[in-house]
Amino acid sequence: MRHSKKLLLAAIGIVGMLALSACSGGGGSSEGPKTLRYGAAESVASFAPWEARWAGDVAFLQPVYDTLLRAAPDGTLEAGLATDWAWDDSLTQLTLTLRDGVTFSDGEAFTAEVAVGNLTRFRDGTSDNASFLTSMASAEAVDDKTVLITLSQPDPAFLTYLSQNAGLQGSPAMWDSADAKTDPIGSGPYELDTDKTVVGSTYVFDKRDGYWDPSSVYYDEIVVNVYGDATALVNALKGGQVDVSASNTPTQIPDAEAAGYTANLVELNWAGFILADRDGTINPAIGDVRVRQAINYALDRSSLVQALAAGYGTPTTQVFSVNSDAYDPDLDNRYPYDPEKAKQLLAEAGYPDGFTLVMPRSTFVPDAEYAIYAQQLAAVGITAQWEQTGDDLFAKMLGGTWAAFPFQLQSDPTAWQTLQFSMLPYSTWNTSHVSNDELSALAAQLQTAQGDAAAPIAQQINEWIVDQAWFAPSYRLQSAFFTNATTQVVMQSDNIAPYLWNIQPK
């Protein structure tokens, strides 16, 4: 999600209209930038850094927080609250030099001790991405402005994680606060106005005086309104009520363009099935690679792109990003649509009459999606039995409740990030925590590979994952970020929404 990374486009939330009528207009008006009106597809999960998601939540987190490092639109790492960083020869000790003179909105100074506290809390916290810091054995303050991080093993993506939610820095006053979920205290360019904010609906951020990077601040106020309902967002776009907005679904793109918005497209997430129970503990059928391959052959990906993504997607049978060194265009069609081949594999696996596959359904996703997937599976003899869920969906998925389930999951810019996020035994989205010796050996090679040596290993991992059918992806989804005529953005290569400092008035 990035995720989620990023992860599920349709989300909970009610429409908040508070403060829209009071806005003095978006950035770029003749009077200069005043208010940025930002539409979000879902509400922030939590403002507590150790619980934070990323992806679309940057709309809420980046106004109030800084990260230890920043990422340019192409993913290149730049200075943030850390101005310098260096690895030792073993690639397991990282030294960070921190920026001087940074304070939180409560006046507390940002120090090495504070950075250590935030890093440790994120590693031990409940964020969907807590596994980002799994390899961090320790973090210590060498002095007031120097942090030494020791890893248990090399992690090629560790610096990237410090530019995302793992690197968020909150004031120590938050650490034991009962209000941490809703009342952030950061060093970022804005403060949350809790008097004007309606949790779950409308969030108002006021510009802070004395921010350390004033050149990156373009608005006096940011108002983020949550449009969890797709129709509500379309109505807001038609009424010109937002300057920028994430999309709920690709089907909104024609309406947004007709209303005068630009659809900035980015291909980040893949949609399809996570076939998590690769050991067959929950459902023995899913433990057989032939069954998992049969599910892949059962999917008519071209029709799914049209039916579920309004044509805004690319059929694929691999989960690694096109920007990743693991990507192989030949693997986009490893399992062409072939129901007869699917039936043959099921029979060879001992399921000539098919089997029943229990999977979750929720109100987050349109009923039509479940119906279409069920229809395609039924055509080869697999009966999809949907189990209704509510707000407990994510907790139950991550807890390994189901053998398989349809989902949208982020595709990260590097092979190691994707591997660590969804394929290793401790990975968040390896929900049954399946371990495989062959994959683990390849992962160990990728961890320490340098330069050009990494790509062949990454591609070997990708081919193994596709052949073993750990997933049944349908397509890479094109997500849209809408901008009006007075606002310009530079999209982030690895995120569903642009980063705050890359949203500017024209």
N, C-alpha and C positions, 0 to 999 in steps of 0.2 A: 503499500500500500505500500508505497515506498508506500514505508514505508513507506508502511508502510505506509519502509520504505514507503506506504503507499500502498495503499493496498486495495480497499474496497471503495469504488467510486460512489455508489449509492449509500447514503448514511442517514442516521437519525438526526433530528433537530427540528425546531419550529421556526417559522419565518419571523424575523425580527425587523420591524420597520422603524423602531425608535431612532430618532436623530436624523433620519433621511431628509425630512422636510426642513430640518434646521441646518443641513449642510450648506455651505456657501458655494458649493460646486467643486468639481474635480480639479486636479492640478492642471496647469497650463492655461488658466483663465487670464484675462487681461490684467487682473489685479495681482497676478502671481499665484504660485501654488498655495492652496489653503488646506483642503481636505481631500484625501484619497479615499474613495468609496470602493470598498473591496468586497466582492461576493465570494463566499466560501461554500463548498459543497457539503461540508460537515463541520461540526463544532470541534474545538480543541479537546483532546482526550483529557489532558491535565497540564497545568502550568508547572507542576513540580518537575524539575529537571530529571530526576531519577525515574520518573514515570513517562517521560515525554516520548511521543512518536515524532516522525519527521514528515516527509512528503508534503501533503497539503497543509499540515500544521505549521509550516513556516510562516504562514500568514499571521499567526498568533504569537509564535515564539520569537521570531527575529525582531519585532519591534521592541521587545523588552529584554532580550538576552543577546550577549555576544558568545561566540564560540572561541575555543583556543586557537583554531586556525580557520581561515576562510577558503572557499573554493571559487575560482573564477568560473564563468559560464562553461568553459571547456573542461572543467574539472581540475585544472592546475591549482596547486595549493599556494596560498598566500598568507601573509602575516595577519593574525587576528589579535587576540589577547596575548598570544605568544608571538614574539618578533623574530625568534630564531629557534632552530631545532636541528639536532644532529644525532645520528645513530653511532654506536660503537661498531667495531669490526664484526661482532657476532650477530648484529641486527637484533639484539635483545635488550639493549639499554638505550633509552631515548632521553636526551637532555633538552628541556624546554627553557628558553629565556623569556620571561614575562615582561609585558609592557609596564612602564612606570606611570604613575599618576592616575590610574583608573579607579573609579569609585562606583559603588552600587547606588541605586536610587534612594536607599536609606542612609547614605553617607559612609557606609562601611567600605574600607579599602580592599581592593583586590590584591591578594598576596598568594604566594606559593602554597601556604597552608590551606587557603580557601580552595585553590585549584585541586589540591590533593583530596580534600573533603568531597568536592563535587565528583571527581573521577571515581572515587571509591564508592560513593552512593549510587552512581549510575551502574557500575559493575554489579553491585549487590541489590539493585532495585528491581522494579517490576515493569520497566519499559519493554515493549515488544522487541527492542533491539539491544537488550542487556547483554546478549551474547557477543556484541561488538567488542566488549572489553574482557571477554573470557580469558584471553591470554595474558592480561595484566596481573602479574604476581604481586606487585607492590608499586606504590607511588610515595615518594617522600620529598619534603621540602629541604633542599640543600642549604638554601638561604632564602631571604624574603622574596627574591625574584627568580629563583631557579628551582625547577622540578626535575627529579630523576625518576623515570618510569622503567621498571624492570619487567620484561615479559618472560613467561615460562617457555615460550617458543616464538620464532619469528612470525610476524603477522604483516604481510605485504599491504594490507588495507588499513593499518592502524592509524596512520596520519589522516587518511580520508575520513575515518570515523570521528576524529577530533574536530573536523569541520562541520559535523552534523550534530545530532542530538547527544552523542556521547561526549561532545566537547562543550555543552552548554554550561554556563557558569552563573549560579544563583548566589545570593547573599546567604551567609551562615544563619541569618535570622529565619530563613525558610526551613532549615533542616528539621526543626522540631515543631514547626508551626502547624496547627490544625487547619489553617487556611491555605496551605501551600498549593493545593489543587486549583484554587480560584484566584489567588492573590500573589502574583509574581513579584519578586524583587530582584531585578537584574541590573546589569551595567549598560544595557542597550540604549538606543537613541530615544525611546519613548517609555512612558509609564502608563499602565492600565488605569483608566479612570473608573474605579469601582462604583462610583455613584451613578454614572451614566450607563454602565454595562449591565446587560440582562443576560445572565449565564445561559448558554445554550442557544442564544438568539442574536444578540448585538454586543459587540466589544468595541470600546472607544479607547484609543491610545493618544496621549498628549505628548508633544515633543518636549524632551528634557533639555534644560540649559546645561552647557558645559560638557557635552558629549565629546569623547576623545577624537572622533572622526567626523566632524561636522560636514565635510565635503560629500559624504555619502547620504546625507539626510535631505530629502526634497520636499517634504510636506510638514505642515504644522500639526496636523491631526490625521489619524487613520481611523476610519470606521469600518469594521468588518461585520457584515451581516451574513447570517447563516441561512442558506437556501437548501435544506436537505431534501425538499420536494422539488422534483424536476420542473413541474409546471410553474411553481413560484419563481424559480430562477428565470425561466423563459419570460414570464410576465415582467420581471424586474428589468430584463434586457430590453424588452419591447418598450418599456416606459423610460428607458435611459436612466435608471436609478443607480447604476453602478458604473464605475470607471473601468474596473478590471474584475474578472471573475474566473474561477475555475469552473469547468463544466461538470455536470452530474453524469451525463451520458453523451456519446457522440451524436445522438439524434438531435441534440440542441444546436448543432453547428449551423444548419441552414437557417434556423430562426435568428440566431445571433448575427449572422452575416446580413440577413435581410434587414435587421435593425441597425446596421451600420457599424457593427463591431468587426474587428479582425480576429480570426481564429488562428492563434499561434499553436501549431500542432507539434506534439512530441510523442515519440513511440517509446514508452517506458515499461509498461506492464504487459504481462502475458495473461491470457484468460484460458481456462480449461480445467483439468482435474489434477489435484494432488493425489497420487496413488500412494498414500503414506504407509500402509500396512504391508511393507515389502517382505516381512517375515511371516505373514499370514496368521498373526496372533489373534486378530479380531475377526477377520474373514479369511479362511484358508485360501480361497480362490485368488485373492489379491497377492498372496505370497508366491504365486506361480507367474514367472515372467511371461509365459505364453498368454495368460489371461490379461496381463497388463498390456501386452502388445495388441491383443484382440480389441481392447477398449480403444486403443489408438487407431486401429484400422476401421473402427465403427464410426468414427467422427467424420462427417462431411464438412470439412473446414471452410470451404468456399461458401457454402450455404449458411454456415454459422456466422461468418463475417457479415453477410448481408442481413441476416435475421436479428442478430444480437448487437451488432455494432454499426448498423446502417451503412455498411461498406467501408467504414473508417478503421481498417485493420489489415494485417498481412497474415495469411495462413502460415502456420509454422508447426513443426514438431519438436522444436528445441526451445529451451527456456533461457539460454544465454543471450545477452543483449547483442545487437548488431555492432555496438561500439566496443564490445569485449574482444580480447585476443583469443577467446575460445570459439567465437562465432564461425560457423561453416555454412555457407549458403546451400550446400548439398543436403544438409540436415533439415532444411525447412520442409522437405517433402519425403522424409524417411518412411512415413506411413501413409501412402496415398489411400484415399477412400476406397475400401474394399470389404463390404459386408460379408462376402463369401469367405474371404481369407480369415476374417474375424471368427466366423462360425467354425471353420476348420481348426483354428488354434484352440478355441474353447473345447472342441471335441477331443483334441489331442491331450489337453490338460485334464480331461475327465469330467467335462461339463457339457455333454452333447445337448442337454435340454436347458442349458443356461443356468443361471443362479440369481439370487436376490442380493442386491447391494443396498444397504441402508446408508443414507446420506442426509445431511442437514439441509433444511430450507429456512429462509427467514424473510421477513418483510423488507429487508434491505434491498432485495433483488426482485425484479418483476417476475410474476408467476410464469410468464411466457418463456423465460429462460429455462426454468425447471422442466416445463412441458417439452420444449424442443430437445433438450438433452435426453430426457426420458424416452422420447420417441426414437431417437437415433440409437440408443442403447437397446431398446426393446426390439429393434429390427434385427439384432444379432442374437437375441435370447437373454439379454441381461435386464432384469426387472429392477428399476430404480424405486426404492421405497423411501419416500421423503419423510423426515422426522422434523416437525415444526420446532423452531427455537425462537428465542427472543434476545434480550440483552446479554444472555449467557453464551451466545454463539462463539465469540472469539475464545473465551475461556475454555469452552468444551473442545473446540478444535485444537487449540494448543495443548490441551491435556490429553490428546490422543483418544478421543471418544469414538471417532469414526475411521473406518479403514480407508475411505476415500471421500473426496468432496470437491464440488466445483468451486473455483475461486479465481480471483485476480491477484497476482503476485508481482512484485517489482522485479525488473531485470537490471542488475547493477552494472556499472561501467567496466568493472574488472571481473575476471573469472573467479578470483579468490573471494571477492565479496559475495558473489552469487553462491559459491560453494559453501562459504561459512554461514550464510543466511538460511540455507534450505537443504543442505545435503550431508553435513557432517553429523556425528552422533549427538552433539550438543546443540545443533542448530535450532533456531526458533521454529522454523517451518519444516523440520524433519520431525513431525509431531509424534511419531512412534519411536523416535530415536534409534532408528535402524543403523547398524554398523556393518561395513563391508571391508574386508581386508584389502582387496584390490583397489578400491576407491581410496582408502586411507593411505595406501602406499603412494598413489599418484598425488594425493593432496600434500603429503610430506615433501615430495619433490617440488611441487609448485611453491611451497612456502619459502624455499631458499633459492629458487631460480632467479637469476639476474638477467636483465636485458633481453636479448633475443631468445634466450634459452627458455623463457616462460611460455611463449605462444604454442610451441608443439605439445607441451605437457597439458596446457589448458584445452587444446583441441582434442587431445586424447581423452581427457575427462569428459568433455562434452559428448563425444561419440559413445563413450561407455554409458553415460546416463541415458542417452537416447536409445541405445540398443537394449538396455535393461529396463527401459520404459518406467522409470521412477515417476514420471509425470505423463499426462496426456494433454499437452497444450493444444488449444484450438487456433489461436491467433495472437499476434502482438497488437495491442490496442493503441490506436491513436487517440491521445487525450488532448483536449483543447484548453487553452487559457485565452480568454477573451479580453480584448483591449478596445477602448473607444477611441474616437478620432483625436482626442487631446492627450493621450497617454501612449508611451512607448515602452517596450520591454525587450530585454535580451533573455531568452529562455536558458534554463540550466540544463546541461546535457544529461544529467542524471537525476532530475527531479521533476515532478509533475507541475510545479509552479516555479516561476522565476524567484530568485532571491530578492529580498526587499530593496537592496541598493541598486538593483537592475530594473526597477520600476520607476519611471521618471515622466514628468510632464514634457510635452513637446514644446 
